[in-house]
Amino acid sequence: MARRVMAFLETFSAGQEHRQRERSMLQATAWLVERCGFTADLVLWGETRISRLPGPLANCRVHRLEDMPPSSLMSTVDMAACATGFIRSFRPDAVLVSSSQINSNIHLLAAAFAFLQPAEFFFGVTEFEAAADGRFICRRPASGCLFETTPEFPVVLGITHCAGFPPYPPVAAPEAAVLPLSELGLELELIQMRSALFPEPVSIIHPTDSRLTDLQTAVSWLTADEDTD
């Protein structure tokens, strides 16, 4: 069975999907489809829309979380609950997000995927290289060095750049299908209630405030039967 990659896109302004990090995230998703044989699911958060995608994503599944509030209005608890729902319903082998700071709340969702599956989380990936058996090598700079990893699955990646990728021609994006929150085991009223009771999400790339709920505490608030198995 082909491995599955899920990419999450949330935009806040017109044309944001064309900025480098968002574009690189979509290019990386396309590369995993073309070079590593993945199937792809693109999740559009809230009001996000997209009309063009890299060529290899012509047949991907596009989901629209129409009723989902902006991630900036959601509690840490709900981010953990969202990740639980996606793991249950889709069981992704790879989760991709943009490393753009404007998407810092989606970074928390990615961290929740890594925490709950569990999976490795590599942030700031800039290069990919195909490996044997549908696997790949990813590289990311840190402390003046370039770290190279062949990740095990499942894996979560924050994409910054995609050096050396072919210039995939754009194609019309498949029509997005509305993904009801109920399919993820979520309820809008409960999300709104928890968002009022719990602190706002913690950015994983900014200094944290001790008054905010950390991810492990957030997960502990989920009921025992919300198991990912």
Backbone hydrogen bonds in HBPLUS format (Angstrom, degrees):
<---DONOR---> <-ACCEPTOR-->    atom                        ^
c    i                          cat <-CA-CA->   ^        H-A-AA   ^      H-
h    n   atom  resd res      DA  || num        DHA   H-A  angle D-A-AA Bond
n    s   type  num  typ     dist DA aas  dist angle  dist       angle   num
A0039-THR N   A0003-ARG O   2.83 MM  36  6.28 156.1  1.88 159.3 167.0     1
A0093-ASP N   A0004-ARG O   2.83 MM  89  5.25 147.0  1.94 137.5 148.4     2
A0094-ALA N   A0004-ARG O   3.08 MM  90  6.48 145.3  2.21 153.7 156.7     3
A0005-VAL N   A0039-THR O   2.89 MM  34  6.26 162.8  1.92 166.1 171.5     4
A0041-ASP N   A0005-VAL O   2.94 MM  36  6.33 150.8  2.02 160.1 167.8     5
A0006-MET N   A0094-ALA O   2.83 MM  88  6.27 158.8  1.87 157.4 162.9     6
A0096-LEU N   A0006-MET O   2.80 MM  90  6.19 159.7  1.84 154.4 159.7     7
A0007-ALA N   A0041-ASP O   2.92 MM  34  6.38 159.8  1.96 161.1 167.9     8
A0043-VAL N   A0007-ALA O   2.81 MM  36  6.12 172.0  1.82 171.3 174.1     9
A0008-PHE N   A0096-LEU O   3.05 MM  88  6.46 158.5  2.10 168.3 171.6    10
A0009-LEU N   A0043-VAL O   2.94 MM  34  6.21 167.6  1.96 173.2 171.9    11
A0045-TRP N   A0009-LEU O   3.00 MM  36  6.16 171.7  2.01 157.2 159.2    12
A0016-GLN N   A0013-SER O   3.20 MM   3  5.68 160.9  2.23 134.8 133.6    13
A0018-HIS N   A0015-GLY O   2.92 MM   3  5.48 160.9  1.96 117.1 123.5    14
A0019-ARG N   A0016-GLN O   3.02 MM   3  5.39 166.9  2.04 114.4 118.7    15
A0023-ARG N   A0019-ARG O   2.77 MM   4  5.78 167.3  1.79 167.7 172.2    16
A0024-SER N   A0020-GLN O   2.74 MM   4  5.84 153.3  1.81 148.6 156.8    17
A0025-MET N   A0021-ARG O   2.98 MM   4  6.12 148.5  2.08 138.6 146.3    18
A0026-LEU N   A0022-GLU O   3.13 MM   4  6.48 156.4  2.18 148.9 154.2    19
A0027-GLN N   A0023-ARG O   2.88 MM   4  6.13 154.6  1.94 147.7 155.7    20
A0028-ALA N   A0024-SER O   2.81 MM   4  5.99 155.4  1.87 147.4 153.8    21
A0029-THR N   A0025-MET O   3.06 MM   4  6.29 152.7  2.14 141.6 148.7    22
A0030-ALA N   A0026-LEU O   2.98 MM   4  6.25 158.5  2.03 146.7 152.3    23
A0031-TRP N   A0027-GLN O   2.85 MM   4  6.11 152.5  1.93 148.1 156.1    24
A0032-LEU N   A0028-ALA O   3.01 MM   4  6.27 155.3  2.08 148.3 153.7    25
A0033-VAL N   A0029-THR O   3.17 MM   4  6.49 146.6  2.29 143.0 151.9    26
A0034-GLU N   A0030-ALA O   2.91 MM   4  6.20 166.7  1.93 155.4 158.4    27
A0035-ARG N   A0031-TRP O   2.75 MM   4  5.65 168.4  1.76 155.4 159.2    28
A0036-CYS N   A0032-LEU O   3.15 MM   4  4.97 139.6  2.32 112.3 123.3    29
A0038-PHE N   A0032-LEU O   3.16 MM   6  5.73 173.0  2.17 134.1 132.1    30
A0061-ARG N   A0040-ALA O   3.11 MM  21  6.43 169.3  2.12 152.5 151.0    31
A0042-LEU N   A0061-ARG O   2.79 MM  19  6.22 162.4  1.82 161.9 168.1    32
A0063-HIS N   A0042-LEU O   2.79 MM  21  6.14 166.9  1.81 165.2 169.0    33
A0044-LEU N   A0063-HIS O   2.76 MM  19  6.02 174.2  1.76 166.2 167.7    34
A0065-LEU N   A0044-LEU O   2.96 MM  21  6.17 170.4  1.97 167.3 169.7    35
A0048-THR N   A0045-TRP O   3.11 MM   3  5.63 166.4  2.13 135.3 137.9    36
A0173-ALA N   A0051-SER O   2.85 MM 122  5.20 168.2  1.86 129.6 129.0    37
A0053-LEU N   A0171-VAL O   2.89 MM 118  5.49 157.6  1.94 153.6 161.0    38
A0171-VAL N   A0053-LEU O   2.79 MM 118  5.49 157.1  1.84 158.7 166.0    39
A0057-LEU N   A0054-PRO O   2.86 MM   3  5.74 162.4  1.89 135.6 141.6    40
A0055-GLY N   A0169-PRO O   2.86 MM 114  5.44 129.4  2.12 141.8 154.2    41
A0058-ALA N   A0055-GLY O   3.00 MM   3  5.54 149.7  2.09 131.1 129.6    42
A0060-CYS N   A0057-LEU O   3.13 MM   3  5.00 170.4  2.14 107.0 108.8    43
A0177-ALA N   A0062-VAL O   2.95 MM 115  6.30 166.0  1.97 154.1 150.9    44
A0064-ARG N   A0177-ALA O   2.89 MM 113  5.90 154.7  1.96 140.8 141.9    45
A0179-LEU N   A0064-ARG O   2.97 MM 115  5.67 166.9  1.98 135.7 138.3    46
A0068-MET N   A0065-LEU O   3.13 MM   3  5.42 156.1  2.19 109.8 117.3    47
A0073-LEU N   A0070-PRO O   2.90 MM   3  5.57 160.8  1.94 121.3 127.4    48
A0074-MET N   A0071-SER O   3.14 MM   3  5.20 166.2  2.16 108.2 111.8    49
A0079-MET N   A0075-SER O   3.12 MM   4  6.51 150.3  2.21 146.9 155.1    50
A0080-ALA N   A0076-THR O   3.09 MM   4  6.41 157.5  2.15 150.9 156.1    51
A0081-ALA N   A0077-VAL O   2.93 MM   4  6.24 150.7  2.02 143.5 152.7    52
A0082-CYS N   A0078-ASP O   2.77 MM   4  5.98 153.6  1.84 149.9 156.3    53
A0083-ALA N   A0079-MET O   3.07 MM   4  6.32 164.3  2.09 147.8 151.2    54
A0084-THR N   A0080-ALA O   3.04 MM   4  6.27 156.4  2.10 144.9 151.5    55
A0085-GLY N   A0081-ALA O   2.99 MM   4  6.28 156.2  2.05 147.6 153.4    56
A0086-PHE N   A0082-CYS O   2.97 MM   4  6.30 160.3  2.01 157.7 162.4    57
A0087-ILE N   A0083-ALA O   2.94 MM   4  6.11 159.0  1.98 151.6 157.6    58
A0088-ARG N   A0084-THR O   3.01 MM   4  6.21 161.5  2.04 149.7 154.6    59
A0089-SER N   A0085-GLY O   3.00 MM   4  6.15 163.6  2.03 149.1 153.4    60
A0090-PHE N   A0086-PHE O   2.80 MM   4  5.54 159.1  1.85 148.2 153.6    61
A0091-ARG N   A0087-ILE O   3.03 MM   4  4.51 135.1  2.24 110.8 123.4    62
A0155-VAL N   A0093-ASP O   2.91 MM  62  6.37 144.1  2.04 141.9 152.2    63
A0095-VAL N   A0155-VAL O   2.98 MM  60  6.50 148.4  2.08 148.9 158.8    64
A0157-LEU N   A0095-VAL O   2.82 MM  62  6.19 165.3  1.84 170.0 175.1    65
A0097-VAL N   A0157-LEU O   3.04 MM  60  6.48 151.3  2.13 160.9 168.3    66
A0159-ILE N   A0097-VAL O   2.84 MM  62  6.19 165.6  1.86 166.6 165.5    67
A0099-SER N   A0159-ILE O   2.94 MM  60  5.31 152.7  2.01 143.8 135.6    68
A0103-ASN N   A0100-SER O   2.94 MM   3  5.56 157.2  2.00 116.6 123.9    69
A0104-SER N   A0101-GLN O   3.13 MM   3  5.20 139.8  2.29 122.2 117.3    70
A0106-ILE N   A0103-ASN O   2.97 MM   3  5.33 124.6  2.28 108.4 122.6    71
A0107-HIS N   A0103-ASN O   3.07 MM   4  6.47 139.0  2.24 146.8 159.1    72
A0108-LEU N   A0105-ASN O   3.14 MM   3  5.21 128.0  2.42  93.9 106.6    73
A0109-LEU N   A0105-ASN O   3.36 MM   4  6.82 146.8  2.48 136.7 144.9    74
A0110-ALA N   A0106-ILE O   2.99 MM   4  6.37 155.9  2.05 148.4 154.4    75
A0111-ALA N   A0107-HIS O   2.86 MM   4  6.19 153.2  1.93 146.1 153.8    76
A0112-ALA N   A0108-LEU O   2.86 MM   4  6.15 145.5  1.98 144.6 154.2    77
A0112-ALA N   A0109-LEU O   3.10 MM   3  5.01 118.4  2.50  91.1 106.5    78
A0113-PHE N   A0109-LEU O   3.03 MM   4  6.45 150.0  2.12 148.0 155.6    79
A0114-ALA N   A0110-ALA O   3.08 MM   4  6.45 160.3  2.12 150.0 154.6    80
A0115-PHE N   A0111-ALA O   2.87 MM   4  6.10 153.1  1.94 146.9 154.7    81
A0116-LEU N   A0112-ALA O   2.89 MM   4  5.94 161.6  1.93 153.0 157.0    82
A0117-GLN N   A0113-PHE O   3.11 MM   4  6.04 158.9  2.16 153.7 157.0    83
A0119-ALA N   A0114-ALA O   2.77 MM   5  4.33 151.2  1.85 130.5 132.1    84
A0156-VAL N   A0120-GLU O   2.85 MM  36  6.11 155.2  1.91 159.8 167.6    85
A0122-PHE N   A0156-VAL O   2.90 MM  34  6.34 158.3  1.95 165.2 164.3    86
A0158-GLY N   A0122-PHE O   2.87 MM  36  6.26 159.9  1.91 149.0 151.7    87
A0124-GLY N   A0158-GLY O   2.85 MM  34  5.40 129.8  2.10 122.2 137.6    88
A0125-VAL N   A0158-GLY O   2.91 MM  33  6.14 152.6  1.98 163.6 163.6    89
A0160-THR N   A0125-VAL O   2.89 MM  35  5.58 172.7  1.89 151.1 152.6    90
A0161-HIS N   A0125-VAL O   3.28 MM  36  6.65 165.1  2.30 141.8 144.5    91
A0126-THR N   A0139-ARG O   2.86 MM  13  5.98 166.2  1.88 159.1 163.3    92
A0163-ALA N   A0126-THR O   2.92 MM  37  6.23 161.2  1.95 172.2 169.6    93
A0127-GLU N   A0139-ARG O   3.37 MM  12  5.04 155.9  2.43 136.3 135.1    94
A0139-ARG N   A0127-GLU O   2.95 MM  12  5.04 153.8  2.02 138.7 140.2    95
A0129-GLU N   A0137-ILE O   2.83 MM   8  4.95 136.1  2.02 145.0 149.2    96
A0137-ILE N   A0129-GLU O   2.65 MM   8  4.95 165.6  1.67 155.3 160.7    97
A0131-ALA N   A0135-ARG O   2.93 MM   4  5.09 155.3  1.99 137.0 128.8    98
A0135-ARG N   A0132-ALA O   3.09 MM   3  5.73 160.0  2.13 118.5 124.8    99
A0138-CYS N   A0149-THR O   2.82 MM  11  5.48 164.6  1.84 163.4 166.4   100
A0149-THR N   A0138-CYS O   2.92 MM  11  5.48 159.5  1.97 159.0 165.9   101
A0140-ARG N   A0147-PHE O   2.97 MM   7  5.37 149.4  2.07 144.0 153.8   102
A0147-PHE N   A0140-ARG O   2.88 MM   7  5.37 157.4  1.93 152.7 147.0   103
A0142-ALA N   A0145-CYS O   2.84 MM   3  5.36 154.5  1.90 148.5 155.4   104
A0145-CYS N   A0142-ALA O   2.91 MM   3  5.36 163.9  1.93 119.1 124.4   105
A0168-TYR N   A0166-PRO O   2.89 MM   2  5.72 121.0  2.24 114.8  97.9   106
A0183-GLU N   A0180-PRO O   3.05 MM   3  5.61 146.3  2.17 112.2 120.4   107
A0184-LEU N   A0181-LEU O   2.93 MM   3  5.34 149.0  2.02 109.6 119.4   108
A0186-LEU N   A0181-LEU O   2.98 MM   5  5.07 164.6  2.01 138.6 136.2   109
A0185-GLY N   A0182-SER O   3.03 MM   3  4.84 160.1  2.07 100.7 105.7   110
A0191-ILE N   A0187-GLU O   2.95 MM   4  6.26 156.0  2.01 153.9 161.4   111
A0192-GLN N   A0188-LEU O   2.91 MM   4  6.17 164.1  1.93 155.9 159.5   112
A0193-MET N   A0189-GLU O   2.94 MM   4  6.12 152.7  2.02 142.7 150.5   113
A0194-ARG N   A0190-LEU O   2.87 MM   4  6.05 168.3  1.88 152.4 155.4   114
A0195-SER N   A0191-ILE O   2.87 MM   4  5.98 154.3  1.94 148.8 156.5   115
A0196-ALA N   A0192-GLN O   3.24 MM   4  6.38 136.1  2.44 134.1 143.8   116
A0196-ALA N   A0193-MET O   3.12 MM   3  5.26 131.9  2.37  97.0 109.8   117
A0197-LEU N   A0193-MET O   3.15 MM   4  6.45 136.2  2.35 139.6 151.7   118
A0197-LEU N   A0194-ARG O   3.04 MM   3  4.95 125.6  2.35  92.8 107.4   119
A0198-PHE N   A0194-ARG O   2.82 MM   4  5.82 160.8  1.85 162.0 163.9   120
A0212-LEU N   A0209-ASP O   2.94 MM   3  5.59 164.8  1.96 123.0 127.9   121
A0218-ALA N   A0214-ASP O   2.98 MM   4  6.24 155.7  2.04 150.1 157.8   122
A0219-VAL N   A0215-LEU O   2.89 MM   4  6.18 159.8  1.93 156.3 160.6   123
A0220-SER N   A0216-GLN O   3.10 MM   4  6.32 149.2  2.20 141.9 150.0   124
A0221-TRP N   A0218-ALA O   3.07 MM   3  5.41 147.7  2.17 105.9 115.3   125
A0222-LEU N   A0219-VAL O   3.02 MM   3  5.47 154.1  2.09 111.5 119.4   126
A0226-GLU N   A0223-THR O   3.03 MM   3  5.61 164.6  2.06 119.3 123.9   127
